[in-house]
Amino acid sequence: MLNKLLITGLVFSCLFTSDGWQEHFIKKDFHAPAADTVRQIVPLGGNSWVTVKTPGGKEKVTNEGWINWEDTLTVFSAYLKTDKPGTFELFSNLSVPEGKSTIQCAINDEAKRTEIEGKEDHLQYLGTWNITSPGYIRIDIKGLSRSGKIFARMKELQISGTAVDDRTAYVKNNEGNFFYWGRRGPSVHINYDASETGGDAEWFYNEITVPDGNDVIGSYFMADGFKEGYFGMQVNSPTERHVLFSVWSPFQTDDPKSIPENKKIILIKKGEGVHTGEFGNEGAGGQSYLNYDWKAGTTYGFLLHARPAGNDHTVFTAYFFTPETGRWNLIASFSRPETNTYLTRLHSFLENFEPSTGYITRKAFYGNQWVVNTKGEWKPLTKMVFTVDNTGQKGYRMDYGGGVENGRFFLHNCGFFNDNTLIKSKFEHKPSTGRPSVDLDSLN
């Protein structure tokens, strides 16, 4: 949409702060129009986070924008990706319910202050920056002073300038609940090529190593994915971590209570200390998890078994290797009705399930993959195809990556890095010489 813009009565002054940031002070409001330009709307509900939170504070990002913005310590950060360098003009649709406020907007260590007032929603000019190279831009906004209860109500940013065009990447709207998915960040996947395993896959072995500092709250490092379920490890809170194994019911629903009895996942057995029950929201079925304080920097083993059990049921069983104890731990064994199969669609993934941490990067290495076919032969998996979920496919989030590093596959997402991997790229590494020493008969 073409809009005419005019800046009138603006007073600028420059200074350098004690931390080296260049600051500008914008004293009066932005009005309209003067130079023809294209202005794009960036909804804060899908493109921003509280990156510095006040202890005990209630500030938060909602689908309607920022609320409870009261403290000078709070920093809200919005992210978008430009495809070219140039000028970057920033505006906001905001209101100040009481009195006046002064806020600061910073991009690339250049901060600009603006006095704002007005009880009704209005377009406010926040400054112009020069973007020297294409890539992700982080916009930090904080309150400096206020005479009312809150600094402002802000629901969107508007951007224009020569750095902005149709290829500028951000979450455009909330259709399909994309504010939620956009703030979670893109999920990334390894799709293993099991075409050369010499028969049906009865066992699937994998290892995960999460580098130090990448065990971010909300991360699910999924090792052994298959058509009917998934098995991996999570960071659930600052004090709780799970090893999670789930199997979907053949009945399509997000509500486990609606599954008919003859289509429910049946628990056969579970390991010591393992919690079992049902799950929903992203399909539904049987779930099991072990509270285990796994550590970043340590390599953990995952082993999955599938065997048709007759009566149109297949039993899926998951084991987790803890190097701290040197043993395999049974997680759970589930029987799935209307199923007569071995392991198919082998994959791994890395996802973030906590929207508030979707701006923090995370990475994991997936190594030493093996399949044991129904003949008892161990076959390495050395080829994969990289894919990403719909958030990445639509170009809303571009911070996704995967490939091969030091003989292992890896996945990388979130954090707004620029070197994203081409979707559907193929990767291969040399077969591992470290076939796991596992007595499979003793496990069953």
C-alpha positions in Angstrom: 0.0 0.0 0.0 1.4 3.4 -1.0 1.3 6.1 1.8 2.5 9.7 1.8 4.6 10.5 4.8 5.7 13.9 6.2 7.9 14.6 9.2 7.2 18.1 10.5 8.6 20.0 13.5 11.0 17.3 14.5 13.9 18.2 16.7 17.0 16.0 16.5 20.1 16.0 18.7 22.9 13.5 18.9 24.9 12.2 21.9 27.0 9.2 22.9 26.0 7.2 25.9 28.5 5.8 28.5 28.2 2.4 26.8 29.1 3.7 23.5 25.7 3.8 21.9 24.9 6.7 19.6 21.6 8.3 20.6 19.2 10.6 18.9 16.4 12.4 20.6 13.1 12.8 18.6 11.1 15.4 20.5 7.8 15.8 18.6 5.3 13.5 17.1 5.4 12.2 13.6 2.6 13.5 11.4 1.9 12.6 7.7 2.6 12.8 4.4 5.7 13.8 2.2 7.6 11.2 0.2 6.0 8.2 -1.5 7.0 4.9 0.1 5.7 1.5 0.8 5.1 0.8 4.5 4.7 -2.7 5.9 2.9 -3.7 9.1 4.9 -5.9 11.5 2.5 -7.4 14.2 4.2 -7.5 17.6 2.1 -10.5 18.6 4.0 -12.7 16.3 7.4 -11.0 16.0 8.6 -9.9 19.4 9.7 -11.2 22.8 10.5 -9.9 26.3 14.3 -10.3 26.1 15.0 -8.5 29.4 12.3 -9.2 32.0 11.8 -7.4 35.3 12.1 -9.7 38.3 8.5 -10.5 39.2 7.2 -8.3 36.4 4.0 -8.9 34.5 5.1 -7.5 31.2 4.4 -9.9 28.3 3.7 -10.2 24.6 0.1 -11.2 23.6 -1.5 -11.6 20.2 -2.7 -8.0 20.6 0.8 -6.7 21.4 2.6 -5.6 24.5 0.9 -5.3 27.9 1.9 -4.3 31.5 4.9 -2.2 30.2 5.7 -0.5 33.5 9.4 -0.9 34.3 12.5 0.8 32.9 14.4 -2.5 33.1 12.1 -4.2 30.6 13.3 -4.7 27.0 11.0 -5.8 24.2 12.8 -7.0 21.1 11.3 -7.5 17.6 13.0 -9.3 14.8 12.7 -9.2 11.0 15.0 -10.0 8.1 15.9 -7.6 5.3 17.0 -8.8 1.9 19.1 -5.8 1.1 20.9 -2.8 2.7 19.5 0.7 2.8 17.5 3.1 5.0 15.1 1.6 7.5 12.3 3.8 8.8 10.5 2.7 12.0 7.0 3.7 13.2 4.6 2.3 15.7 0.8 2.3 16.1 0.5 3.1 19.8 -1.3 4.9 22.5 -0.3 6.4 25.9 -3.4 6.0 28.3 -2.1 8.6 30.8 0.4 11.4 30.6 3.6 11.3 28.6 6.4 8.8 28.2 9.9 8.7 26.7 10.9 5.5 25.1 14.2 4.3 23.4 14.5 2.3 20.2 17.9 0.7 19.3 19.1 -1.0 16.2 22.8 -2.0 15.7 23.9 -0.1 18.8 22.3 3.1 17.6 19.6 4.3 20.0 16.9 6.9 19.4 14.7 8.5 22.1 11.2 9.6 21.4 8.6 11.5 23.5 5.1 10.0 23.1 1.6 10.9 24.2 -2.0 10.6 23.2 -4.7 8.4 24.6 -6.0 7.2 21.2 -4.1 4.9 18.8 -1.9 6.9 16.4 1.0 6.4 14.2 4.3 7.5 15.8 7.6 8.0 14.1 10.5 6.3 16.0 13.5 7.0 13.8 15.5 6.1 10.7 18.6 3.9 10.6 21.0 2.9 7.9 21.3 -0.8 7.4 24.7 -1.7 5.9 24.1 -5.4 5.1 21.1 -7.7 4.6 20.0 -10.1 7.3 18.2 -10.1 10.6 17.5 -6.9 12.4 16.9 -6.8 16.1 14.8 -3.8 17.3 15.2 -3.2 21.1 12.6 -1.0 22.7 12.6 0.1 26.3 10.9 2.8 28.4 13.0 5.6 30.0 10.4 7.7 31.8 6.6 8.0 32.2 4.1 10.0 34.0 1.3 7.4 33.7 1.0 3.9 34.9 2.4 2.3 31.8 4.8 3.6 29.0 2.4 2.8 26.2 0.2 0.3 24.5 1.9 -0.9 21.4 0.5 -3.5 19.0 2.4 -3.2 15.8 5.5 -1.7 14.2 5.4 -0.2 10.7 8.5 -0.2 8.5 9.6 1.5 5.3 12.7 2.7 3.5 15.0 1.4 0.8 16.0 -1.7 2.9 12.3 -2.8 3.0 10.7 -4.7 0.2 8.4 -7.7 -0.4 11.2 -10.1 0.6 11.5 -8.7 4.1 10.8 -11.7 6.3 8.6 -11.7 9.4 5.3 -13.3 10.6 2.7 -11.4 8.5 -0.5 -12.2 10.3 -2.2 -14.7 12.7 -4.0 -16.8 10.1 -3.6 -20.4 11.2 -2.4 -19.3 14.7 0.9 -18.2 13.2 1.7 -15.8 16.0 2.1 -18.8 18.2 4.1 -20.8 15.7 6.2 -17.8 14.7 7.2 -17.1 18.3 8.0 -20.8 18.8 10.3 -20.6 15.8 10.9 -23.1 12.9 11.0 -26.8 13.6 13.8 -28.6 11.7 14.0 -32.2 10.6 16.4 -34.9 9.5 14.7 -37.4 7.2 16.9 -40.6 7.0 17.4 -42.6 3.9 16.8 -46.2 5.0 16.5 -47.6 1.4 19.8 -49.6 1.7 19.1 -51.4 5.0 18.4 -54.8 3.4 14.9 -55.3 4.8 12.4 -54.1 7.3 13.8 -52.0 10.2 13.1 -53.7 13.5 15.5 -51.6 15.6 16.6 -47.9 15.3 19.6 -46.6 17.2 20.6 -42.9 17.4 22.7 -40.6 19.6 22.3 -37.0 20.5 24.8 -34.5 21.9 23.5 -31.1 22.8 26.4 -28.6 23.0 27.0 -26.6 26.1 24.6 -23.6 26.3 22.1 -25.0 23.8 19.9 -26.7 26.3 17.4 -23.9 26.2 14.0 -24.2 28.0 11.4 -25.4 25.6 13.7 -27.5 23.4 12.8 -31.0 22.2 15.7 -32.9 20.8 13.9 -35.8 19.1 16.1 -38.7 18.2 14.0 -41.6 17.0 11.0 -40.5 15.0 8.9 -43.0 13.1 5.5 -42.9 11.3 3.5 -43.7 14.5 5.4 -41.6 17.1 8.6 -40.1 18.5 11.3 -40.5 21.2 13.7 -37.9 22.5 14.6 -35.6 25.3 13.3 -32.2 26.4 14.1 -29.2 28.6 10.8 -28.5 30.4 11.8 -25.9 33.0 14.9 -24.7 34.9 14.6 -27.7 37.2 13.0 -30.4 35.1 14.0 -32.4 32.0 12.2 -35.3 30.4 13.0 -38.3 28.2 9.8 -38.5 26.3 8.3 -41.4 24.2 4.9 -41.1 22.6 2.8 -43.1 20.2 -0.1 -41.7 18.2 -3.5 -43.4 18.2 -4.8 -44.4 14.8 -8.0 -42.4 15.6 -7.4 -38.8 14.3 -8.1 -36.3 17.1 -6.4 -33.7 19.3 -8.6 -34.9 22.3 -7.4 -38.1 23.9 -10.8 -38.5 25.7 -12.6 -38.9 22.4 -10.6 -41.9 21.3 -12.7 -45.1 21.2 -11.6 -47.9 23.5 -10.7 -50.2 20.6 -8.4 -47.5 19.1 -6.5 -46.5 22.3 -2.8 -47.0 22.8 -2.3 -49.8 25.3 0.6 -49.7 27.8 2.4 -53.1 27.9 5.2 -52.2 30.4 7.2 -49.2 31.6 10.5 -48.6 33.3 11.3 -47.6 36.8 10.2 -44.0 37.6 8.5 -43.6 34.3 5.3 -41.6 34.1 2.6 -42.8 31.6 -0.7 -41.4 30.4 -2.3 -39.8 27.4 -1.4 -36.7 25.3 -3.4 -34.4 23.0 -3.3 -31.1 21.1 -1.0 -32.3 18.3 -2.7 -35.6 17.6 -3.4 -37.9 20.6 -2.3 -41.2 22.0 -0.1 -42.8 24.7 2.7 -40.9 26.3 5.5 -41.8 28.7 8.3 -39.8 30.2 11.2 -40.1 32.6 12.4 -37.2 34.7 16.1 -37.3 34.0 18.6 -34.5 34.5 20.5 -35.1 31.3 23.5 -32.8 30.7 24.6 -30.6 27.8 27.9 -31.8 26.3 27.1 -35.5 27.1 26.1 -38.0 24.4 23.0 -40.1 25.1 21.8 -43.2 23.2 18.2 -43.9 22.0 17.0 -47.3 20.9 13.6 -48.1 19.5 12.0 -51.4 18.7 8.9 -52.4 16.7 7.4 -55.8 16.1 3.9 -56.8 14.8 2.3 -58.7 17.6 -0.7 -60.3 15.8 -4.4 -59.3 16.1 -3.6 -56.2 13.9 -1.4 -54.7 16.7 2.2 -53.6 16.7 4.3 -53.2 19.9 6.7 -50.2 20.0 9.4 -50.1 22.8 11.9 -47.4 23.7 15.2 -47.6 25.6 17.4 -44.8 26.8 21.2 -45.2 27.5 22.6 -43.2 30.3 26.4 -43.0 30.2 26.4 -41.8 33.8 25.2 -45.3 34.8 26.4 -47.3 31.8 23.1 -49.0 31.2 20.0 -49.1 29.0 16.8 -47.9 30.7 13.4 -49.1 29.6 11.1 -46.1 29.0 7.9 -47.8 27.9 6.3 -50.4 25.6 3.0 -49.5 23.9 0.7 -51.6 21.7 -0.9 -49.7 18.8 -4.1 -51.1 17.3 -4.9 -51.2 13.6 -1.2 -51.5 13.0 0.9 -54.2 11.4 4.3 -52.7 10.6 8.0 -52.4 11.4 9.7 -49.0 11.7 9.1 -46.6 8.8 9.7 -42.9 8.0 12.7 -42.7 10.3 13.5 -39.1 11.2 14.8 -36.8 13.9 13.8 -33.2 14.7 14.6 -30.2 16.8 11.8 -28.0 17.9 11.0 -25.3 20.5 7.6 -25.7 22.3 7.9 -22.6 24.5 7.1 -19.4 22.5 8.7 -17.1 25.1 12.2 -18.6 24.3 11.8 -18.6 20.5 14.4 -15.9 20.1 17.2 -18.0 21.6 19.2 -20.3 19.4 19.7 -24.0 19.9 21.7 -26.7 18.1 22.2 -30.5 18.5 24.3 -33.2 16.9 22.7 -36.5 15.8 25.3 -39.2 15.2 26.0 -42.9 14.8 22.6 -43.9 13.4 22.0 -47.6 12.8 19.1 -49.9 11.8 18.8 -53.6 12.7 16.7 -55.3 10.1 14.5 -58.3 10.6 17.5 -60.6 9.6 19.4 -59.3 12.6 21.9 -57.3 10.4 23.2 -53.9 11.6 23.1 -51.3 8.8 24.4 -47.7 9.2 22.3 -44.7 8.1 24.5 -42.2 6.4 22.2 -40.1 4.2 19.5 -37.6 5.0 17.2 -34.9 3.6 16.8 -31.6 5.6 13.3 -30.1 5.9 11.6 -27.4 7.9 8.0 -26.9 9.1 5.4 -24.5 7.6 6.8 -21.5 9.6 10.0 -21.8 7.6 8.4 -22.9 4.4 6.3 -19.7 4.3 9.4 -17.6 4.9 8.0 -16.2 8.2 11.1 -17.4 10.1 14.4 -18.0 8.2 16.6 -19.0 11.2 16.8 -22.7 10.4 19.7 -25.0 9.5 21.0 -28.5 9.3 23.7 -30.6 7.6 26.9 -32.5 8.4 29.6 -31.4 10.8 32.6 -33.5 11.9 31.0 -36.7 10.8 27.6 -36.2 12.4 24.3 -34.7 11.3 23.2 -31.5 13.0 20.1 -29.4 13.4 20.0 -25.7 14.3 17.1 -23.4 14.8 15.9 -20.1 16.4 18.1 -17.2 17.4 17.7 -15.3 14.1 21.0 -16.4 12.5 21.4 -15.6 8.8 23.0 -18.7 7.3 19.9 -20.8 6.8 20.0 -24.1 4.9 18.2 -24.7 1.6 15.1 -26.7 2.3 15.3 -30.3 0.9 19.1 -30.2 0.8 20.6 -33.7 0.9 23.6 -34.6 3.1 25.8 -37.6 3.6 28.6 -38.7 5.9 30.9 -41.7 6.1 29.6 -44.8 7.8 30.5 -44.9 11.5 33.0 -47.5 12.7 31.6 -47.4 16.2 28.6 -49.8 15.9 26.9 -49.8 19.3 27.5 -52.8 21.5 24.0 -53.7 22.5 22.7 -57.2 23.5 19.3 -56.8 21.9 18.1 -60.2 23.2 18.6 -59.1 26.8 16.4 -56.0 26.2 13.4 -58.0 25.2 
